[in-house]
Amino acid sequence: EATTVDEIAGAAGVARRTFFRHFRSKEEAIFPDHDDTLVRAEAVLNAAPAHEHPLDTVCRGIKEVMKMYAAKPAVSVARYKLTREVPTLREAEIASVARYERLFTRYLLGHFDERDHQVGNDDP
């Protein structure tokens, strides 16, 4: 938490302005890939075939999230350690995870609500 944007920018060899052209905050610099991953997960949901069960679709969306973590395991572990030690980073990660949860929840609610109103559909 005590690390400043100026220190981060200096360590990266860039100016403070350059840092803020790429990141809105130092927390975002630690988790730069959540926005893109959320877009990819949403694209999976939006492109789902009509015949695919909503739970299968959400599982494919979740795989997009897991791919992000698995692509750079050492970075993922380092981030995890930081979130255990730095409360503001923990809060940022929790907020990111909540965005995924909302995406998948909205998708499931929309699809299961539709199926519940179909005549003759006895599936739980």
C-alpha positions as CSV (number, residue, x, y, z in Angstrom):
1,E,0.0,0.0,0.0
2,A,2.9,2.4,0.7
3,T,4.2,2.0,-2.8
4,T,3.4,5.1,-4.8
5,V,2.5,5.4,-8.5
6,D,5.7,7.4,-8.9
7,E,7.7,4.5,-7.6
8,I,6.0,2.0,-9.8
9,A,6.4,4.2,-12.9
10,G,10.1,4.8,-12.0
11,A,10.7,1.0,-11.6
12,A,9.1,0.5,-15.0
13,G,11.1,3.2,-16.6
14,V,8.2,5.4,-17.6
15,A,6.8,8.7,-16.6
16,R,3.8,9.1,-14.2
17,R,1.7,10.4,-17.2
18,T,2.6,7.3,-19.2
19,F,1.6,5.1,-16.3
20,F,-1.8,6.8,-16.2
21,R,-2.3,6.5,-19.9
22,H,-2.2,2.7,-19.4
23,F,-3.8,2.3,-16.0
24,R,-6.4,4.2,-14.0
25,S,-4.8,3.2,-10.7
26,K,-1.9,1.3,-9.2
27,E,-4.4,-1.5,-8.3
28,E,-5.3,-1.8,-12.0
29,A,-1.7,-2.1,-12.8
30,I,-1.6,-5.3,-10.7
31,F,-4.8,-6.7,-12.3
32,P,-4.6,-5.3,-15.9
33,D,-6.3,-8.3,-17.5
34,H,-9.7,-8.5,-15.7
35,D,-11.4,-6.1,-18.2
36,D,-10.3,-8.1,-21.2
37,T,-11.2,-11.3,-19.6
38,L,-14.6,-10.1,-18.7
39,V,-15.2,-9.1,-22.3
40,R,-14.1,-12.6,-23.5
41,A,-16.3,-14.3,-20.9
42,E,-19.3,-12.2,-22.0
43,A,-18.5,-13.0,-25.6
44,V,-18.7,-16.7,-24.8
45,L,-22.2,-16.2,-23.3
46,N,-23.4,-14.1,-26.1
47,A,-22.3,-16.6,-28.8
48,A,-23.8,-19.6,-27.0
49,P,-25.7,-21.9,-29.3
50,A,-29.4,-21.9,-28.5
51,H,-29.4,-25.7,-27.8
52,E,-26.6,-25.4,-25.2
53,H,-27.6,-25.8,-21.6
54,P,-27.0,-22.5,-19.7
55,L,-24.8,-24.2,-17.1
56,D,-22.6,-25.5,-19.9
57,T,-22.3,-22.1,-21.4
58,V,-21.4,-20.5,-18.0
59,C,-18.8,-23.3,-17.5
60,R,-17.2,-22.3,-20.8
61,G,-17.3,-18.6,-19.7
62,I,-15.6,-19.6,-16.4
63,K,-12.9,-21.4,-18.4
64,E,-12.0,-18.1,-20.0
65,V,-11.4,-16.6,-16.5
66,M,-9.4,-19.7,-15.5
67,K,-7.3,-19.4,-18.7
68,M,-6.3,-15.9,-17.6
69,Y,-4.9,-17.2,-14.3
70,A,-3.4,-20.3,-15.8
71,A,-1.6,-18.4,-18.6
72,K,0.8,-16.9,-16.2
73,P,0.9,-19.1,-13.0
74,A,3.8,-17.3,-11.4
75,V,2.1,-13.9,-11.8
76,S,-1.2,-15.3,-10.5
77,V,0.5,-16.7,-7.4
78,A,2.3,-13.4,-6.8
79,R,-1.0,-11.5,-7.2
80,Y,-2.6,-13.9,-4.8
81,K,0.1,-13.3,-2.2
82,L,-0.3,-9.5,-2.6
83,T,-4.0,-9.7,-2.1
84,R,-3.4,-11.6,1.1
85,E,-1.1,-8.8,2.3
86,V,-2.5,-5.6,0.9
87,P,-6.1,-4.7,1.8
88,T,-6.7,-2.3,-1.1
89,L,-5.5,-5.0,-3.6
90,R,-7.7,-7.6,-1.8
91,E,-10.7,-5.2,-2.3
92,A,-9.8,-4.7,-5.9
93,E,-9.7,-8.4,-6.6
94,I,-12.9,-9.0,-4.7
95,A,-14.5,-6.3,-6.9
96,S,-13.2,-7.9,-10.0
97,V,-14.5,-11.3,-9.0
98,A,-17.9,-9.8,-8.2
99,R,-18.0,-8.5,-11.8
100,Y,-17.6,-12.1,-13.1
101,E,-20.3,-13.3,-10.6
102,R,-22.8,-10.7,-11.8
103,L,-22.1,-11.5,-15.4
104,F,-22.7,-15.3,-14.9
105,T,-25.6,-14.7,-12.5
106,R,-27.5,-12.4,-14.9
107,Y,-27.0,-15.0,-17.7
108,L,-28.3,-17.9,-15.7
109,L,-31.2,-15.9,-14.3
110,G,-32.3,-14.8,-17.7
111,H,-32.1,-18.3,-19.2
112,F,-33.6,-20.2,-16.4
113,D,-36.5,-17.7,-16.0
114,E,-37.3,-18.2,-19.7
115,R,-37.3,-22.0,-19.4
116,D,-39.5,-21.9,-16.3
117,H,-42.2,-20.2,-18.3
118,Q,-42.3,-22.7,-21.2
119,V,-45.3,-25.0,-21.1
120,G,-44.4,-28.7,-20.4
121,N,-40.9,-28.0,-19.2
122,D,-40.6,-30.1,-16.0
123,D,-36.8,-29.7,-15.7
124,P,-35.7,-28.2,-12.4
